[in-house]
């Protein structure tokens, strides 16, 4: 008789809208993988405190990022067939609600958690109010008085500490052995990594859209992955590909984001982000070697790319696959000459005041369009969709599928 399968451990707090989505998918994922599922209710604030992170990380986001975050939740709910938006006054206290989940019989924890999540996110109910919790708990055989039992409090605390020790810094989190995935959008990545299960192909319906714009800076390894696959996606959907260079550091300074967000992350999140970067590159078949020159200086290359966007993919590969320092003018000149380009003319043009002004203007227009990071994807003149991990949403839009009633792709938006 073989050894029992390593379980799939699911950590969640109902206050998180992405955890709400995950609550309705995790059982199916475990079944697809043929793995036992361990449900691990945790306290999100406790995970934050374990990482010395703010209790409300979103409070430090730029206006554009906060707006995009709210829209992303709505989009993710819509494509999963769930019609709700962020609860008014979100985030609210969830410790009583999570104790209620702990107090439930093991087989009732997920159903109770779903009911709590929908009461909060779907109806805007206050889960810190015992009068709200009592009837929800009663429907699953849980007396509200159980949330004051010492063993219940201790189990929630122990779950949170165990998850944090394993590297969890947010929810929803999946763990399998030593591997960890954060976010409902990483469920397919977990399925591929654990069981070799490929996601269902996304539809292609050429003619529904006209243009895919990629806002990028060679400074970002995630933008490198996006640039590497953008042409194939544009061809699949029969749209024009437009590359929009910006200077990421200047954009960050303008909107109040740390110059190098990776350095500002909690240690566990930074470690996970590094692993996730390479996983995403591997899943998309993009060669990646983290630059030894990070943070990469890209002012000069980005100016060159204003007039020569055709060099962007190769230039990005030189930075993120070959570890070349193209922020060094001599190295950039040598790279250009090796490709048969008139390096001196291109670099001289890039130093012209009007070209410098164009890059500043490019940043201004990107910020006005709601861009706060790269890669950002703009379909026709619609709102930006941020991140290489949001390509499934981008492809839905390219195929003419809706992302939800709040989405509108009106003409007249900013263009590169």
TIMARVEX-644912 format. One record per residue (C-alpha): residue number from 1; x, y, z. Coordinates in steps of 0.05 Angstrom, whole numbers. Layout:
num,c1,c2,c3
NUM,X,Y,Z
...
//
This chain:
num,c1,c2,c3
1,0,0,0
2,30,67,-21
3,42,127,24
4,-17,174,31
5,-18,232,-18
6,10,298,6
7,-51,342,21
8,-69,407,-12
9,-72,458,45
10,-118,518,34
11,-109,579,79
12,-162,633,77
13,-197,690,113
14,-268,708,90
15,-252,782,93
16,-209,776,30
17,-250,781,-34
18,-202,736,-72
19,-209,685,-17
20,-284,689,-26
21,-274,669,-99
22,-226,614,-79
23,-275,584,-30
24,-319,563,-88
25,-262,532,-129
26,-215,498,-82
27,-254,433,-74
28,-257,424,-149
29,-183,437,-154
30,-166,385,-102
31,-212,335,-137
32,-178,348,-204
33,-111,335,-172
34,-135,274,-134
35,-110,304,-68
36,-140,307,1
37,-159,378,19
38,-139,409,86
39,-180,471,103
40,-139,519,145
41,-177,581,169
42,-128,637,187
43,-131,709,207
44,-106,754,151
45,-85,809,200
46,-44,758,237
47,-7,739,173
48,7,813,161
49,33,823,231
50,78,762,225
51,111,795,165
52,113,864,198
53,68,887,141
54,14,941,149
55,-55,916,172
56,-84,948,109
57,-32,944,53
58,-80,975,3
59,-80,1039,44
60,-11,1054,16
61,-31,1043,-57
62,-34,1098,-108
63,-103,1121,-129
64,-95,1086,-196
65,-74,1020,-164
66,-131,1022,-114
67,-181,1036,-170
68,-151,979,-212
69,-153,933,-152
70,-227,944,-141
71,-240,934,-215
72,-198,871,-217
73,-239,839,-161
74,-303,854,-199
75,-273,825,-263
76,-249,762,-229
77,-317,752,-197
78,-353,763,-263
79,-312,713,-303
80,-326,662,-249
81,-400,674,-251
82,-404,711,-185
83,-440,777,-183
84,-415,818,-124
85,-368,876,-109
86,-325,897,-51
87,-363,906,14
88,-376,978,35
89,-323,1000,85
90,-278,941,66
91,-236,915,100
92,-272,901,165
93,-255,859,226
94,-262,784,214
95,-234,751,277
96,-303,732,303
97,-324,704,236
98,-261,662,230
99,-271,634,300
100,-341,615,279
101,-311,575,221
102,-262,541,268
103,-320,522,313
104,-356,486,257
105,-349,411,244
106,-293,398,193
107,-342,381,138
108,-381,446,150
109,-323,494,150
110,-321,509,75
111,-397,516,68
112,-400,561,129
113,-342,603,103
114,-377,611,36
115,-439,636,71
116,-399,685,112
117,-360,711,52
118,-424,722,12
119,-457,756,71
120,-398,804,75
121,-380,815,2
122,-449,803,-28
123,-494,836,23
124,-446,883,60
125,-461,853,128
126,-415,868,186
127,-382,802,207
128,-358,833,272
129,-431,838,293
130,-452,776,333
131,-524,788,315
132,-504,778,242
133,-460,717,257
134,-509,680,302
135,-561,660,249
136,-508,643,197
137,-472,598,246
138,-537,566,270
139,-553,546,198
140,-490,503,200
141,-499,476,271
142,-453,525,306
143,-473,563,369
144,-447,635,369
145,-421,624,440
146,-368,576,412
147,-327,635,386
148,-308,651,458
149,-282,581,474
150,-207,581,488
151,-194,520,443
152,-226,555,384
153,-184,618,394
154,-122,576,402
155,-134,537,338
156,-144,600,297
157,-80,628,326
158,-42,563,314
159,-67,559,242
160,-44,630,228
161,25,618,259
162,34,553,220
163,15,585,154
164,61,644,167
165,119,598,185
166,107,561,119
167,115,626,80
168,43,650,74
169,36,726,75
170,-34,734,47
171,-96,695,26
172,-119,654,-7
173,-56,611,-4
174,-46,539,-27
175,9,495,0
176,31,427,-25
177,93,400,7
178,145,455,4
179,109,493,-52
180,65,553,-42
181,18,593,-87
182,-15,658,-68
183,-80,682,-99
184,-140,650,-133
185,-108,670,-199
186,-52,620,-184
187,-98,559,-178
188,-83,539,-250
189,-9,548,-238
190,-15,501,-178
191,-54,451,-220
192,1,453,-273
193,58,448,-223
194,28,392,-181
195,-9,351,-232
196,14,374,-300
197,-57,398,-314
198,-60,450,-370
199,-112,505,-367
200,-169,505,-417
201,-149,544,-480
202,-178,613,-485
203,-222,630,-545
204,-196,669,-605
205,-248,708,-645
206,-209,753,-693
207,-245,816,-712
208,-275,833,-645
209,-219,882,-627
210,-170,924,-666
211,-109,937,-623
212,-69,911,-564
213,-23,962,-531
214,31,940,-483
215,58,993,-436
216,128,970,-415
217,196,986,-387
218,256,940,-397
219,269,949,-323
220,214,899,-306
221,225,823,-313
222,149,815,-314
223,146,863,-373
224,199,820,-406
225,152,760,-403
226,96,803,-430
227,137,830,-487
228,160,760,-505
229,89,734,-515
230,53,797,-538
231,63,787,-613
232,37,716,-611
233,-25,739,-573
234,-37,796,-622
235,-31,748,-681
236,-77,697,-648
237,-132,750,-641
238,-118,787,-706
239,-102,854,-675
240,-48,906,-684
241,6,905,-631
242,29,973,-605
243,88,980,-557
244,86,1040,-509
245,153,1054,-474
246,152,1089,-406
247,202,1102,-352
248,178,1061,-293
249,219,1094,-239
250,193,1163,-258
251,122,1136,-259
252,131,1106,-190
253,157,1172,-162
254,100,1210,-193
255,46,1166,-161
256,81,1155,-94
257,104,1083,-104
258,172,1059,-78
259,225,1063,-133
260,237,987,-128
261,173,956,-100
262,208,888,-93
263,254,918,-40
264,195,946,-1
265,159,878,4
266,157,835,66
267,210,781,63
268,160,724,51
269,125,761,-5
270,190,780,-38
271,214,708,-37
272,148,684,-66
273,148,738,-120
274,217,714,-143
275,193,643,-148
276,129,664,-182
277,167,704,-234
278,206,643,-257
279,144,600,-255
280,107,648,-300
281,165,652,-348
282,170,576,-351
283,96,567,-362
284,99,614,-422
285,164,586,-449
286,203,650,-439
287,278,644,-422
288,294,684,-360
289,357,700,-321
290,348,751,-266
291,393,810,-282
292,455,817,-240
293,448,892,-255
294,380,898,-220
295,352,950,-212
296,365,959,-286
297,377,1030,-312
298,335,1039,-374
299,329,1113,-388
300,373,1110,-451
301,344,1045,-479
302,273,1069,-468
303,288,1133,-507
304,316,1091,-564
305,254,1049,-564
306,209,1109,-574
307,228,1109,-647
308,250,1036,-652
309,198,994,-616
310,216,937,-663
311,279,928,-620
312,241,920,-555
313,234,845,-552
314,307,832,-570
315,331,886,-523
316,289,857,-466
317,318,788,-479
318,388,817,-476
319,373,845,-407
320,332,787,-378
321,359,726,-415
322,431,745,-429
323,445,789,-368
324,471,848,-409
325,473,917,-378
326,440,958,-432
327,435,1017,-385
328,510,1026,-397
329,516,1069,-461
330,578,1030,-484
331,543,963,-475
332,481,989,-510
333,523,1015,-568
334,559,948,-574
335,492,911,-574
336,464,956,-628
337,526,950,-672
338,524,874,-665
339,454,876,-694
340,476,918,-753
341,445,982,-727
342,476,1052,-732
343,490,1055,-658
344,521,1124,-655
345,463,1156,-693
346,411,1122,-650
347,445,1141,-585
348,457,1212,-607
349,384,1219,-626
350,363,1191,-558
351,400,1248,-523
352,362,1301,-562
353,319,1347,-517
354,257,1332,-558
355,266,1256,-548
356,275,1266,-473
357,211,1308,-473
358,174,1253,-511
359,191,1201,-458
360,167,1248,-404
361,103,1259,-443
362,95,1184,-453
363,97,1176,-377
364,47,1232,-366
365,-2,1201,-415
366,7,1132,-385
367,-7,1159,-316
368,-69,1195,-341
369,-92,1130,-372
370,-89,1096,-303
371,-24,1059,-312
372,15,1048,-247
373,59,988,-265
374,82,945,-323
375,65,908,-363
376,-1,943,-372
377,-47,919,-427
378,-96,965,-463
379,-146,934,-512
380,-169,986,-562
381,-180,1047,-518
382,-203,1011,-456
383,-178,1015,-384
384,-110,984,-369
385,-104,913,-344
386,-41,905,-302
387,6,846,-299
388,29,787,-341
389,-13,744,-295
390,-76,779,-321
391,-65,757,-393
392,-125,709,-387
393,-169,771,-376
394,-135,807,-433
395,-149,749,-480
396,-222,747,-458
397,-229,820,-478
398,-193,808,-545
399,-243,752,-558
400,-301,800,-548
401,-321,772,-480
402,-343,817,-424
403,-305,826,-359
404,-366,854,-323
405,-416,910,-324
406,-366,961,-298
407,-321,952,-358
408,-330,1000,-416
409,-284,1004,-475
410,-303,1074,-499
411,-268,1107,-556
412,-224,1167,-544
413,-177,1140,-490
414,-103,1156,-486
415,-60,1128,-541
416,15,1120,-547
//
